[in-house]
């Protein structure tokens, strides 16, 4: 191959790599619950003191979603009270961009409005709020 052919192949392959990175990131959070205006209505159906629900999301494939919440649940452990956010840690979206994460609920949250937040690279964040009813 001559230098001109090599240069053309190099430029084409660099262009392809640049175009792959141009797909715009997005994050869509939702729940499988009825939604009224901006709030989802999550029904607490457990007879136990705590339960779980899920948040679902859609984004680009193979993205890390970090989870946050200012709302906390607390448990007593060895004469100490430990409090943690109702959602935390990170998840990876599937190849098609779909995913889910667990939210911890407590019976004492009934009537409260709770908010969770998912972020891609702490840059693009989306929030979702829901009210817990019985």
N, CA, C and O atoms as a printed pandas DataFrame, in Angstrom:
     atom_number atom_name residue_name chain_id  residue_number  x_coord  y_coord  z_coord
0              1         N          UNK        A               1    0.840   -1.182    0.000
1              2        CA          UNK        A               1    0.000    0.000    0.000
2              3         C          UNK        A               1    0.884    1.244    0.000
3              4         O          UNK        A               1    1.950    1.283    0.613
4              5         N          UNK        A               2    0.409    2.227   -0.693
5              6        CA          UNK        A               2    1.175    3.475   -0.693
6              7         C          UNK        A               2    0.721    4.355    0.478
7              8         O          UNK        A               2   -0.278    4.058    1.133
8              9         N          UNK        A               3    1.457    5.431    0.733
9             10        CA          UNK        A               3    1.193    6.307    1.877
10            11         C          UNK        A               3   -0.168    6.983    1.771
11            12         O          UNK        A               3   -0.823    7.208    2.788
12            13         N          UNK        A               4   -0.598    7.306    0.569
13            14        CA          UNK        A               4   -1.885    7.975    0.371
14            15         C          UNK        A               4   -3.040    7.056    0.782
15            16         O          UNK        A               4   -3.985    7.506    1.430
16            17         N          UNK        A               5   -2.971    5.773    0.411
17            18        CA          UNK        A               5   -4.010    4.798    0.773
18            19         C          UNK        A               5   -4.057    4.607    2.281
19            20         O          UNK        A               5   -5.138    4.553    2.868
20            21         N          UNK        A               6   -2.893    4.504    2.908
21            22        CA          UNK        A               6   -2.830    4.333    4.364
22            23         C          UNK        A               6   -3.438    5.544    5.056
23            24         O          UNK        A               6   -4.194    5.390    6.015
24            25         N          UNK        A               7   -3.121    6.744    4.585
25            26        CA          UNK        A               7   -3.658    7.957    5.169
26            27         C          UNK        A               7   -5.183    8.006    5.040
27            28         O          UNK        A               7   -5.867    8.381    5.992
28            29         N          UNK        A               8   -5.714    7.641    3.898
29            30        CA          UNK        A               8   -7.173    7.634    3.687
30            31         C          UNK        A               8   -7.838    6.631    4.623
31            32         O          UNK        A               8   -8.860    6.949    5.232
32            33         N          UNK        A               9   -7.281    5.423    4.752
33            34        CA          UNK        A               9   -7.845    4.419    5.658
34            35         C          UNK        A               9   -7.811    4.898    7.101
35            36         O          UNK        A               9   -8.757    4.680    7.857
36            37         N          UNK        A              10   -6.727    5.546    7.477
37            38        CA          UNK        A              10   -6.604    6.068    8.832
38            39         C          UNK        A              10   -7.669    7.128    9.107
39            40         O          UNK        A              10   -8.311    7.104   10.158
40            41         N          UNK        A              11   -7.859    8.048    8.180
41            42        CA          UNK        A              11   -8.847    9.104    8.358
42            43         C          UNK        A              11  -10.260    8.552    8.430
43            44         O          UNK        A              11  -11.073    9.033    9.220
44            45         N          UNK        A              12  -10.564    7.551    7.620
45            46        CA          UNK        A              12  -11.900    6.938    7.639
46            47         C          UNK        A              12  -12.143    6.252    8.984
47            48         O          UNK        A              12  -13.216    6.411    9.567
48            49         N          UNK        A              13  -11.169    5.496    9.484
49            50        CA          UNK        A              13  -11.362    4.792   10.748
50            51         C          UNK        A              13  -11.450    5.772   11.909
51            52         O          UNK        A              13  -12.206    5.518   12.847
52            53         N          UNK        A              14  -10.711    6.882   11.893
53            54        CA          UNK        A              14  -10.834    7.890   12.942
54            55         C          UNK        A              14  -12.209    8.543   12.898
55            56         O          UNK        A              14  -12.789    8.831   13.944
56            57         N          UNK        A              15  -12.724    8.774   11.730
57            58        CA          UNK        A              15  -14.038    9.374   11.572
58            59         C          UNK        A              15  -15.109    8.454   12.155
59            60         O          UNK        A              15  -16.040    8.930   12.805
60            61         N          UNK        A              16  -14.992    7.151   11.934
61            62        CA          UNK        A              16  -15.962    6.201   12.480
62            63         C          UNK        A              16  -15.949    6.215   13.998
63            64         O          UNK        A              16  -17.013    6.164   14.616
64            65         N          UNK        A              17  -14.775    6.282   14.619
65            66        CA          UNK        A              17  -14.677    6.305   16.079
66            67         C          UNK        A              17  -15.311    7.579   16.618
67            68         O          UNK        A              17  -16.031    7.535   17.615
68            69         N          UNK        A              18  -15.054    8.715   15.972
69            70        CA          UNK        A              18  -15.644    9.973   16.418
70            71         C          UNK        A              18  -17.162    9.925   16.334
71            72         O          UNK        A              18  -17.835   10.392   17.253
72            73         N          UNK        A              19  -17.721    9.377   15.264
73            74        CA          UNK        A              19  -19.175    9.321   15.095
74            75         C          UNK        A              19  -19.834    8.417   16.116
75            76         O          UNK        A              19  -20.975    8.667   16.504
76            77         N          UNK        A              20  -19.142    7.357   16.569
77            78        CA          UNK        A              20  -19.717    6.464   17.568
78            79         C          UNK        A              20  -19.914    7.179   18.892
79            80         O          UNK        A              20  -20.880    6.899   19.602
80            81         N          UNK        A              21  -19.022    8.097   19.241
81            82        CA          UNK        A              21  -19.128    8.808   20.502
82            83         C          UNK        A              21  -20.131    9.946   20.485
83            84         O          UNK        A              21  -20.380   10.554   21.525
84            85         N          UNK        A              22  -20.713   10.251   19.331
85            86        CA          UNK        A              22  -21.608   11.388   19.219
86            87         C          UNK        A              22  -23.050   11.074   19.608
87            88         O          UNK        A              22  -23.868   11.991   19.688
88            89         N          UNK        A              23  -23.386    9.816   19.850
89            90        CA          UNK        A              23  -24.767    9.528   20.225
90            91         C          UNK        A              23  -25.046   10.193   21.572
91            92         O          UNK        A              23  -24.292   10.017   22.530
92            93         N          UNK        A              24  -26.116   10.945   21.634
93            94        CA          UNK        A              24  -26.422   11.737   22.813
94            95         C          UNK        A              24  -26.922   10.853   23.944
95            96         O          UNK        A              24  -27.780    9.993   23.748
96            97         N          UNK        A              25  -26.370   11.081   25.132
97            98        CA          UNK        A              25  -26.807   10.338   26.314
98            99         C          UNK        A              25  -28.185   10.814   26.744
99           100         O          UNK        A              25  -28.516   11.992   26.613
100          101         N          UNK        A              26  -28.978    9.898   27.254
101          102        CA          UNK        A              26  -30.279   10.232   27.810
102          103         C          UNK        A              26  -30.568    9.236   28.925
103          104         O          UNK        A              26  -29.981    8.156   28.975
104          105         N          UNK        A              27  -31.474    9.607   29.812
105          106        CA          UNK        A              27  -31.887    8.735   30.905
106          107         C          UNK        A              27  -33.352    8.988   31.161
107          108         O          UNK        A              27  -33.754   10.117   31.441
108          109         N          UNK        A              28  -34.158    7.936   31.066
109          110        CA          UNK        A              28  -35.596    8.016   31.299
110          111         C          UNK        A              28  -35.939    7.073   32.446
111          112         O          UNK        A              28  -35.762    5.861   32.326
112          113         N          UNK        A              29  -36.425    7.617   33.549
113          114        CA          UNK        A              29  -36.823    6.814   34.714
114          115         C          UNK        A              29  -38.339    6.659   34.727
115          116         O          UNK        A              29  -39.071    7.584   34.374
116          117         N          UNK        A              30  -38.804    5.474   35.139
117          118        CA          UNK        A              30  -40.246    5.259   35.250
118          119         C          UNK        A              30  -40.523    4.103   36.201
119          120         O          UNK        A              30  -39.633    3.319   36.533
120          121         N          UNK        A              31  -41.782    4.016   36.630
121          122        CA          UNK        A              31  -42.231    2.922   37.509
122          123         C          UNK        A              31  -43.445    2.272   36.874
123          124         O          UNK        A              31  -44.130    2.885   36.055
124          125         N          UNK        A              32  -43.710    1.035   37.252
125          126        CA          UNK        A              32  -44.908    0.340   36.779
126          127         C          UNK        A              32  -46.057    0.610   37.746
127          128         O          UNK        A              32  -46.642   -0.314   38.312
128          129         N          UNK        A              33  -46.363    1.872   37.921
129          130        CA          UNK        A              33  -47.438    2.314   38.810
130          131         C          UNK        A              33  -48.203    3.433   38.122
131          132         O          UNK        A              33  -47.722    4.048   37.170
132          133         N          UNK        A              34  -49.400    3.681   38.624
133          134        CA          UNK        A              34  -50.196    4.788   38.098
134          135         C          UNK        A              34  -49.488    6.104   38.396
135          136         O          UNK        A              34  -48.903    6.284   39.464
136          137         N          UNK        A              35  -49.551    7.012   37.440
137          138        CA          UNK        A              35  -48.908    8.318   37.609
138          139         C          UNK        A              35  -49.962    9.407   37.528
139          140         O          UNK        A              35  -50.752    9.447   36.585
140          141         N          UNK        A              36  -49.973   10.297   38.527
141          142        CA          UNK        A              36  -50.859   11.442   38.538
142          143         C          UNK        A              36  -49.989   12.682   38.522
143          144         O          UNK        A              36  -49.212   12.918   39.448
144          145         N          UNK        A              37  -50.120   13.477   37.464
145          146        CA          UNK        A              37  -49.272   14.648   37.243
146          147         C          UNK        A              37  -47.805   14.218   37.299
147          148         O          UNK        A              37  -47.364   13.474   36.423
148          149         N          UNK        A              38  -47.040   14.655   38.288
149          150        CA          UNK        A              38  -45.611   14.321   38.326
150          151         C          UNK        A              38  -45.273   13.232   39.347
151          152         O          UNK        A              38  -44.101   12.890   39.510
152          153         N          UNK        A              39  -46.276   12.683   40.036
153          154        CA          UNK        A              39  -46.046   11.682   41.080
154          155         C          UNK        A              39  -46.580   10.308   40.680
155          156         O          UNK        A              39  -47.699   10.177   40.184
156          157         N          UNK        A              40  -45.751    9.291   40.907
157          158        CA          UNK        A              40  -46.226    7.919   40.788
158          159         C          UNK        A              40  -46.915    7.551   42.095
159          160         O          UNK        A              40  -46.544    8.059   43.153
160          161         N          UNK        A              41  -47.912    6.676   42.037
161          162        CA          UNK        A              41  -48.620    6.203   43.217
162          163         C          UNK        A              41  -48.221    4.746   43.462
163          164         O          UNK        A              41  -48.649    3.852   42.732
164          165         N          UNK        A              42  -47.411    4.511   44.479
165          166        CA          UNK        A              42  -46.952    3.165   44.805
166          167         C          UNK        A              42  -47.745    2.676   46.002
167          168         O          UNK        A              42  -47.788    3.339   47.039
168          169         N          UNK        A              43  -48.374    1.515   45.861
169          170        CA          UNK        A              43  -49.203    0.956   46.924
170          171         C          UNK        A              43  -48.369   -0.011   47.754
171          172         O          UNK        A              43  -47.733   -0.921   47.223
172          173         N          UNK        A              44  -48.385    0.204   49.072
173          174        CA          UNK        A              44  -47.666   -0.670   50.001
174          175         C          UNK        A              44  -48.576   -1.858   50.312
175          176         O          UNK        A              44  -49.568   -1.714   51.026
176          177         N          UNK        A              45  -48.242   -3.015   49.780
177          178        CA          UNK        A              45  -49.115   -4.186   49.919
178          179         C          UNK        A              45  -48.603   -5.206   50.928
179          180         O          UNK        A              45  -49.307   -6.170   51.229
180          181         N          UNK        A              46  -47.427   -5.026   51.446
181          182        CA          UNK        A              46  -46.838   -5.998   52.351
182          183         C          UNK        A              46  -47.414   -5.874   53.760
183          184         O          UNK        A              46  -47.764   -4.778   54.198
184          185         N          UNK        A              47  -47.509   -6.989   54.460
185          186        CA          UNK        A              47  -47.902   -6.959   55.873
186          187         C          UNK        A              47  -46.665   -6.803   56.766
187          188         O          UNK        A              47  -46.784   -6.654   57.982
188          189         N          UNK        A              48  -45.499   -6.838   56.157
189          190        CA          UNK        A              48  -44.238   -6.689   56.902
190          191         C          UNK        A              48  -43.929   -5.205   57.136
191          192         O          UNK        A              48  -44.566   -4.330   56.548
192          193         N          UNK        A              49  -42.946   -4.934   58.001
193          194        CA          UNK        A              49  -42.571   -3.543   58.305
194          195         C          UNK        A              49  -41.777   -2.898   57.172
195          196         O          UNK        A              49  -41.655   -1.674   57.118
196          197         N          UNK        A              50  -41.240   -3.712   56.275
197          198        CA          UNK        A              50  -40.524   -3.160   55.118
198          199         C          UNK        A              50  -40.830   -3.990   53.876
199          200         O          UNK        A              50  -41.250   -5.145   53.955
200          201         N          UNK        A              51  -40.607   -3.365   52.740
201          202        CA          UNK        A              51  -40.888   -3.999   51.463
202          203         C          UNK        A              51  -39.990   -3.351   50.413
203          204         O          UNK        A              51  -39.134   -2.525   50.732
204          205         N          UNK        A              52  -40.199   -3.735   49.169
205          206        CA          UNK        A              52  -39.388   -3.190   48.076
206          207         C          UNK        A              52  -40.274   -2.889   46.873
207          208         O          UNK        A              52  -41.329   -3.496   46.690
208          209         N          UNK        A              53  -39.826   -1.950   46.066
209          210        CA          UNK        A              53  -40.415   -1.677   44.772
210          211         C          UNK        A              53  -39.259   -1.454   43.799
211          212         O          UNK        A              53  -38.096   -1.470   44.201
212          213         N          UNK        A              54  -39.574   -1.248   42.531
213          214        CA          UNK        A              54  -38.522   -1.090   41.529
214          215         C          UNK        A              54  -38.696    0.208   40.756
215          216         O          UNK        A              54  -39.811    0.685   40.549
216          217         N          UNK        A              55  -37.582    0.762   40.341
217          218        CA          UNK        A              55  -37.563    1.828   39.351
218          219         C          UNK        A              55  -36.939    1.228   38.099
219          220         O          UNK        A              55  -35.956    0.491   38.177
220          221         N          UNK        A              56  -37.509    1.546   36.959
221          222        CA          UNK        A              56  -37.007    1.059   35.680
222          223         C          UNK        A              56  -36.405    2.242   34.938
223          224         O          UNK        A              56  -36.758    3.394   35.193
224          225         N          UNK        A              57  -35.502    1.951   34.028
225          226        CA          UNK        A              57  -34.910    3.034   33.252
226          227         C          UNK        A              57  -34.544    2.581   31.857
227          228         O          UNK        A              57  -34.399    1.395   31.561
228          229         N          UNK        A              58  -34.401    3.603   31.004
229          230        CA          UNK        A              58  -33.970    3.396   29.623
230          231         C          UNK        A              58  -32.891    4.427   29.333
231          232         O          UNK        A              58  -33.049    5.607   29.645
232          233         N          UNK        A              59  -31.792    3.976   28.733
233          234        CA          UNK        A              59  -30.679    4.840   28.364
234          235         C          UNK        A              59  -29.964    4.201   27.183
235          236         O          UNK        A              59  -30.483    3.265   26.575
236          237         N          UNK        A              60  -28.799    4.690   26.862
237          238        CA          UNK        A              60  -27.984    4.030   25.854
238          239         C          UNK        A              60  -27.490    2.701   26.430
239          240         O          UNK        A              60  -27.437    2.530   27.648
240          241         N          UNK        A              61  -27.131    1.770   25.557
241          242        CA          UNK        A              61  -26.651    0.471   26.010
242          243         C          UNK        A              61  -25.350    0.545   26.789
243          244         O          UNK        A              61  -24.476    1.365   26.508
244          245         N          UNK        A              62  -25.247   -0.336   27.777
245          246        CA          UNK        A              62  -24.040   -0.497   28.593
246          247         C          UNK        A              62  -23.600    0.796   29.267
247          248         O          UNK        A              62  -22.437    1.186   29.170
248          249         N          UNK        A              63  -24.532    1.462   29.952
249          250        CA          UNK        A              63  -24.233    2.681   30.708
250          251         C          UNK        A              63  -24.270    2.370   32.200
251          252         O          UNK        A              63  -25.055    1.534   32.647
252          253         N          UNK        A              64  -23.422    3.041   32.962
253          254        CA          UNK        A              64  -23.477    2.952   34.424
254          255         C          UNK        A              64  -24.433    4.022   34.915
255          256         O          UNK        A              64  -24.293    5.194   34.565
256          257         N          UNK        A              65  -25.405    3.622   35.725
257          258        CA          UNK        A              65  -26.340    4.559   36.339
258          259         C          UNK        A              65  -26.079    4.534   37.839
259          260         O          UNK        A              65  -26.200    3.489   38.478
260          261         N          UNK        A              66  -25.718    5.692   38.404
261          262        CA          UNK        A              66  -25.516    5.831   39.847
262          263         C          UNK        A              66  -26.826    6.295   40.467
263          264         O          UNK        A              66  -27.544    7.112   39.891
264          265         N          UNK        A              67  -27.133    5.756   41.665
265          266        CA          UNK        A              67  -28.423    6.027   42.302
266          267         C          UNK        A              67  -28.239    6.770   43.614
267          268         O          UNK        A              67  -27.313    6.493   44.376
268          269         N          UNK        A              68  -29.152    7.738   43.870
269          270        CA          UNK        A              68  -29.089    8.565   45.066
270          271         C          UNK        A              68  -30.494    8.856   45.574
271          272         O          UNK        A              68  -31.467    8.805   44.821
272          273         N          UNK        A              69  -30.582    9.164   46.871
273          274        CA          UNK        A              69  -31.820    9.656   47.462
274          275         C          UNK        A              69  -31.497   10.334   48.786
275          276         O          UNK        A              69  -30.625    9.891   49.533
276          277         N          UNK        A              70  -32.213   11.412   49.061
277          278        CA          UNK        A              70  -32.103   12.047   50.380
278          279         C          UNK        A              70  -32.986   11.336   51.392
279          280         O          UNK        A              70  -32.796   11.494   52.598
280          281         N          UNK        A              71  -33.959   10.547   50.910
281          282        CA          UNK        A              71  -34.843    9.788   51.793
282          283         C          UNK        A              71  -34.113    8.550   52.301
283          284         O          UNK        A              71  -33.463    7.839   51.534
284          285         N          UNK        A              72  -34.227    8.305   53.597
285          286        CA          UNK        A              72  -33.488    7.197   54.219
286          287         C          UNK        A              72  -34.412    6.271   54.995
287          288         O          UNK        A              72  -35.490    6.670   55.435
288          289         N          UNK        A              73  -33.976    5.038   55.155
289          290        CA          UNK        A              73  -34.591    4.112   56.088
290          291         C          UNK        A              73  -33.545    3.842   57.166
291          292         O          UNK        A              73  -32.344    3.919   56.906
292          293         N          UNK        A              74  -34.000    3.529   58.362
293          294        CA          UNK        A              74  -33.078    3.281   59.471
294          295         C          UNK        A              74  -33.407    1.943   60.115
295          296         O          UNK        A              74  -34.574    1.563   60.206
296          297         N          UNK        A              75  -32.388    1.235   60.557
297          298        CA          UNK        A              75  -32.554   -0.033   61.269
298          299         C          UNK        A              75  -31.672   -0.020   62.509
299          300         O          UNK        A              75  -30.601    0.587   62.531
300          301         N          UNK        A              76  -32.151   -0.706   63.538
301          302        CA          UNK        A              76  -31.347   -0.880   64.747
302          303         C          UNK        A              76  -30.494   -2.118   64.589
303          304         O          UNK        A              76  -30.970   -3.175   64.177
304          305         N          UNK        A              77  -29.228   -1.970   64.924
305          306        CA          UNK        A              77  -28.304   -3.101   64.837
306          307         C          UNK        A              77  -27.291   -2.982   65.963
307          308         O          UNK        A              77  -26.524   -2.022   66.019
308          309         N          UNK        A              78  -27.292   -3.957   66.857
309          310        CA          UNK        A              78  -26.354   -4.026   67.974
310          311         C          UNK        A              78  -26.309   -2.705   68.753
311          312         O          UNK        A              78  -25.246   -2.107   68.919
312          313         N          UNK        A              79  -27.475   -2.262   69.226
313          314        CA          UNK        A              79  -27.624   -1.036   70.009
314          315         C          UNK        A              79  -27.180    0.223   69.266
315          316         O          UNK        A              79  -26.798    1.214   69.887
316          317         N          UNK        A              80  -27.231    0.179   67.949
317          318        CA          UNK        A              80  -26.882    1.339   67.124
318          319         C          UNK        A              80  -27.951    1.484   66.041
319          320         O          UNK        A              80  -28.568    0.501   65.631
320          321         N          UNK        A              81  -28.159    2.695   65.591
321          322        CA          UNK        A              81  -29.113    2.942   64.509
322          323         C          UNK        A              81  -28.310    3.244   63.250
323          324         O          UNK        A              81  -27.480    4.153   63.225
324          325         N          UNK        A              82  -28.578    2.460   62.204
325          326        CA          UNK        A              82  -27.889    2.631   60.925
326          327         C          UNK        A              82  -28.908    3.124   59.905
327          328         O          UNK        A              82  -29.955    2.507   59.710
328          329         N          UNK        A              83  -28.590    4.245   59.254
329          330        CA          UNK        A              83  -29.484    4.821   58.245
330          331         C          UNK        A              83  -28.810    4.769   56.876
331          332         O          UNK        A              83  -27.619    5.049   56.748
332          333         N          UNK        A              84  -29.583    4.410   55.866
333          334        CA          UNK        A              84  -29.103    4.299   54.492
334          335         C          UNK        A              84  -30.139    4.906   53.555
335          336         O          UNK        A              84  -31.326    4.928   53.881
336          337         N          UNK        A              85  -29.707    5.399   52.390
337          338        CA          UNK        A              85  -30.673    5.893   51.399
338          339         C          UNK        A              85  -31.599    4.767   50.927
339          340         O          UNK        A              85  -31.212    3.599   50.927
340          341         N          UNK        A              86  -32.826    5.126   50.524
341          342        CA          UNK        A              86  -33.772    4.104   50.060
342          343         C          UNK        A              86  -33.320    3.473   48.751
343          344         O          UNK        A              86  -33.790    2.393   48.392
344          345         N          UNK        A              87  -32.415    4.131   48.033
345          346        CA          UNK        A              87  -31.827    3.586   46.809
346          347         C          UNK        A              87  -30.374    4.044   46.784
347          348         O          UNK        A              87  -30.072    5.182   47.143
348          349         N          UNK        A              88  -29.490    3.173   46.368
349          350        CA          UNK        A              88  -28.083    3.565   46.255
350          351         C          UNK        A              88  -27.343    2.593   45.348
351          352         O          UNK        A              88  -27.940    1.715   44.725
352          353         N          UNK        A              89  -26.056    2.768   45.292
353          354        CA          UNK        A              89  -25.157    1.969   44.462
354          355         C          UNK        A              89  -25.316    2.311   42.983
355          356         O          UNK        A              89  -25.871    3.352   42.633
356          357         N          UNK        A              90  -24.831    1.439   42.137
357          358        CA          UNK        A              90  -24.844    1.657   40.688
358          359         C          UNK        A              90  -25.362    0.417   39.989
359          360         O          UNK        A              90  -25.268   -0.692   40.514
360          361         N          UNK        A              91  -25.909    0.613   38.804
361          362        CA          UNK        A              91  -26.322   -0.502   37.957
362          363         C          UNK        A              91  -25.817   -0.246   36.544
363          364         O          UNK        A              91  -25.528    0.892   36.175
364          365         N          UNK        A              92  -25.714   -1.301   35.769
365          366        CA          UNK        A              92  -25.359   -1.204   34.352
366          367         C          UNK        A              92  -26.598   -1.463   33.526
367          368         O          UNK        A              92  -27.358   -2.390   33.807
368          369         N          UNK        A              93  -26.804   -0.652   32.513
369          370        CA          UNK        A              93  -27.916   -0.927   31.604
370          371         C          UNK        A              93  -27.547   -2.103   30.703
371          372         O          UNK        A              93  -26.372   -2.365   30.444
372          373         N          UNK        A              94  -28.572   -2.800   30.237
373          374        CA          UNK        A              94  -28.360   -3.915   29.307
374          375         C          UNK        A              94  -27.934   -3.373   27.945
375          376         O          UNK        A              94  -27.853   -2.160   27.753
376          377         N          UNK        A              95  -27.669   -4.254   27.024
377          378        CA          UNK        A              95  -27.261   -3.860   25.676
378          379         C          UNK        A              95  -28.307   -2.960   25.014
379          380         O          UNK        A              95  -27.960   -2.043   24.270
380          381         N          UNK        A              96  -29.588   -3.225   25.288
381          382        CA          UNK        A              96  -30.654   -2.400   24.701
382          383         C          UNK        A              96  -30.912   -1.113   25.497
383          384         O          UNK        A              96  -31.798   -0.336   25.140
384          385         N          UNK        A              97  -30.147   -0.884   26.572
385          386        CA          UNK        A              97  -30.270    0.328   27.371
386          387         C          UNK        A              97  -31.252    0.241   28.516
387          388         O          UNK        A              97  -31.384    1.200   29.277
388          389         N          UNK        A              98  -31.951   -0.878   28.669
389          390        CA          UNK        A              98  -32.926   -1.012   29.745
390          391         C          UNK        A              98  -32.244   -1.466   31.038
391          392         O          UNK        A              98  -31.148   -2.025   31.021
392          393         N          UNK        A              99  -32.922   -1.210   32.152
393          394        CA          UNK        A              99  -32.412   -1.660   33.442
394          395         C          UNK        A              99  -33.406   -1.374   34.546
395          396         O          UNK        A              99  -34.469   -0.797   34.316
396          397         N          UNK        A             100  -33.044   -1.790   35.757
397          398        CA          UNK        A             100  -33.899   -1.572   36.916
398          399         C          UNK        A             100  -33.053   -1.537   38.180
399          400         O          UNK        A             100  -31.924   -2.028   38.200
400          401         N          UNK        A             101  -33.608   -0.954   39.226
401          402        CA          UNK        A             101  -32.962   -0.939   40.529
402          403         C          UNK        A             101  -34.041   -1.041   41.593
403          404         O          UNK        A             101  -35.178   -0.621   41.382
404          405         N          UNK        A             102  -33.678   -1.600   42.731
405          406        CA          UNK        A             102  -34.599   -1.828   43.847
406          407         C          UNK        A             102  -34.627   -0.598   44.758
407          408         O          UNK        A             102  -33.602    0.044   44.989
408          409         N          UNK        A             103  -35.823   -0.282   45.272
409          410        CA          UNK        A             103  -36.025    0.794   46.241
410          411         C          UNK        A             103  -36.581    0.156   47.507
411          412         O          UNK        A             103  -37.559   -0.589   47.450
412          413         N          UNK        A             104  -35.964    0.443   48.645
413          414        CA          UNK        A             104  -36.440   -0.113   49.921
414          415         C          UNK        A             104  -37.506    0.810   50.496
415          416         O          UNK        A             104  -37.332    2.028   50.546
416          417         N          UNK        A             105  -38.604    0.214   50.927
417          418        CA          UNK        A             105  -39.723    0.939   51.517
418          419         C          UNK        A             105  -39.933    0.495   52.960
419          420         O          UNK        A             105  -39.572   -0.620   53.335
420          421         N          UNK        A             106  -40.510    1.363   53.752
421          422        CA          UNK        A             106  -40.927    1.017   55.110
422          423         C          UNK        A             106  -42.380    1.392   55.283
423          424         O          UNK        A             106  -42.861    2.357   54.689
424          425         N          UNK        A             107  -43.079    0.620   56.102
425          426        CA          UNK        A             107  -44.494    0.892   56.350
426          427         C          UNK        A             107  -44.684    2.315   56.888
427          428         O          UNK        A             107  -45.701    2.954   56.618
428          429         N          UNK        A             108  -43.703    2.804   57.646
429          430        CA          UNK        A             108  -43.799    4.154   58.215
430          431         C          UNK        A             108  -43.741    5.244   57.142
431          432         O          UNK        A             108  -44.037    6.400   57.443
432          433         N          UNK        A             109  -43.368    4.914   55.901
433          434        CA          UNK        A             109  -43.322    5.880   54.805
434          435         C          UNK        A             109  -44.695    6.125   54.179
435          436         O          UNK        A             109  -44.836    7.029   53.356
436          437         N          UNK        A             110  -45.709    5.339   54.549
437          438        CA          UNK        A             110  -47.035    5.497   53.944
438          439         C          UNK        A             110  -47.509    6.939   54.140
439          440         O          UNK        A             110  -47.501    7.463   55.254
440          441         N          UNK        A             111  -47.917    7.563   53.045
441          442        CA          UNK        A             111  -48.340    8.959   53.047
442          443         C          UNK        A             111  -47.227    9.926   52.682
443          444         O          UNK        A             111  -47.488   11.102   52.427
444          445         N          UNK        A             112  -45.994    9.449   52.652
445          446        CA          UNK        A             112  -44.848   10.311   52.324
446          447         C          UNK        A             112  -44.590   10.338   50.819
447          448         O          UNK        A             112  -44.871    9.377   50.104
448          449         N          UNK        A             113  -44.050   11.456   50.363
449          450        CA          UNK        A             113  -43.557   11.567   49.000
450          451         C          UNK        A             113  -42.055   11.342   49.031
451          452         O          UNK        A             113  -41.332   12.047   49.735
452          453         N          UNK        A             114  -41.588   10.366   48.274
453          454        CA          UNK        A             114  -40.178    9.977   48.249
454          455         C          UNK        A             114  -39.599   10.287   46.870
455          456         O          UNK        A             114  -40.301   10.210   45.862
456          457         N          UNK        A             115  -38.323   10.634   46.835
457          458        CA          UNK        A             115  -37.671   10.993   45.578
458          459         C          UNK        A             115  -36.369   10.219   45.438
459          460         O          UNK        A             115  -35.594   10.099   46.387
460          461         N          UNK        A             116  -36.145    9.698   44.238
461          462        CA          UNK        A             116  -34.888    9.038   43.910
462          463         C          UNK        A             116  -34.279    9.739   42.703
463          464         O          UNK        A             116  -34.979   10.411   41.945
464          465         N          UNK        A             117  -32.967    9.576   42.531
465          466        CA          UNK        A             117  -32.283   10.222   41.420
466          467         C          UNK        A             117  -31.297    9.238   40.804
467          468         O          UNK        A             117  -30.554    8.563   41.518
468          469         N          UNK        A             118  -31.295    9.159   39.475
469          470        CA          UNK        A             118  -30.328    8.364   38.729
470          471         C          UNK        A             118  -29.451    9.289   37.903
471          472         O          UNK        A             118  -29.939   10.268   37.339
472          473         N          UNK        A             119  -28.147    8.983   37.825
473          474        CA          UNK        A             119  -27.204    9.841   37.103
474          475         C          UNK        A             119  -26.290    9.017   36.216
475          476         O          UNK        A             119  -25.843    7.933   36.592
476          477         N          UNK        A             120  -26.021    9.549   35.036
477          478        CA          UNK        A             120  -25.006    9.001   34.140
478          479         C          UNK        A             120  -23.752    9.840   34.319
479          480         O          UNK        A             120  -23.759   11.033   34.015
480          481         N          UNK        A             121  -22.684    9.240   34.804
481          482        CA          UNK        A             121  -21.406    9.935   34.998
482          483         C          UNK        A             121  -21.552   11.214   35.820
483          484         O          UNK        A             121  -20.801   12.167   35.615
484          485         N          UNK        A             122  -22.509   11.245   36.746
485          486        CA          UNK        A             122  -22.801   12.421   37.584
486          487         C          UNK        A             122  -22.985   13.682   36.756
487          488         O          UNK        A             122  -22.858   14.793   37.270
488          489         N          UNK        A             123  -23.282   13.512   35.488
489          490        CA          UNK        A             123  -23.408   14.643   34.582
490          491         C          UNK        A             123  -24.863   14.854   34.176
491          492         O          UNK        A             123  -25.382   15.969   34.236
492          493         N          UNK        A             124  -25.501   13.786   33.770
493          494        CA          UNK        A             124  -26.903   13.828   33.355
494          495         C          UNK        A             124  -27.716   13.108   34.415
495          496         O          UNK        A             124  -27.608   11.889   34.557
496          497         N          UNK        A             125  -28.518   13.837   35.153
497          498        CA          UNK        A             125  -29.303   13.252   36.240
498          499         C          UNK        A             125  -30.792   13.449   35.994
499          500         O          UNK        A             125  -31.217   14.484   35.481
500          501         N          UNK        A             126  -31.576   12.446   36.364
501          502        CA          UNK        A             126  -33.029   12.504   36.286
502          503         C          UNK        A             126  -33.592   12.080   37.636
503          504         O          UNK        A             126  -33.076   11.160   38.271
504          505         N          UNK        A             127  -34.644   12.750   38.066
505          506        CA          UNK        A             127  -35.295   12.422   39.340
506          507         C          UNK        A             127  -36.684   11.867   39.081
507          508         O          UNK        A             127  -37.294   12.114   38.041
508          509         N          UNK        A             128  -37.160   11.116   40.048
509          510        CA          UNK        A             128  -38.495   10.546   40.003
510          511         C          UNK        A             128  -39.054   10.610   41.408
511          512         O          UNK        A             128  -38.360   10.260   42.363
512          513         N          UNK        A             129  -40.299   11.053   41.557
513          514        CA          UNK        A             129  -40.930   11.120   42.866
514          515         C          UNK        A             129  -42.168   10.239   42.884
515          516         O          UNK        A             129  -42.854   10.081   41.875
516          517         N          UNK        A             130  -42.439    9.666   44.057
517          518        CA          UNK        A             130  -43.630    8.827   44.207
518          519         C          UNK        A             130  -44.170    8.968   45.615
519          520         O          UNK        A             130  -43.437    9.268   46.557
520          521         N          UNK        A             131  -45.465    8.744   45.737
521          522        CA          UNK        A             131  -46.115    8.759   47.038
522          523         C          UNK        A             131  -46.470    7.333   47.400
523          524         O          UNK        A             131  -46.968    6.576   46.567
524          525         N          UNK        A             132  -46.212    6.969   48.643
525          526        CA          UNK        A             132  -46.504    5.615   49.109
526          527         C          UNK        A             132  -47.851    5.609   49.801
527          528         O          UNK        A             132  -48.066    6.347   50.763
528          529         N          UNK        A             133  -48.762    4.775   49.313
529          530        CA          UNK        A             133  -50.113    4.693   49.884
530          531         C          UNK        A             133  -50.392    3.258   50.313
531          532         O          UNK        A             133  -49.677    2.330   49.935
532          533         N          UNK        A             134  -51.439    3.096   51.106
533          534        CA          UNK        A             134  -51.833    1.736   51.516
534          535         C          UNK        A             134  -53.162    1.356   50.932
535          536         O          UNK        A             134  -53.647    0.250   51.170
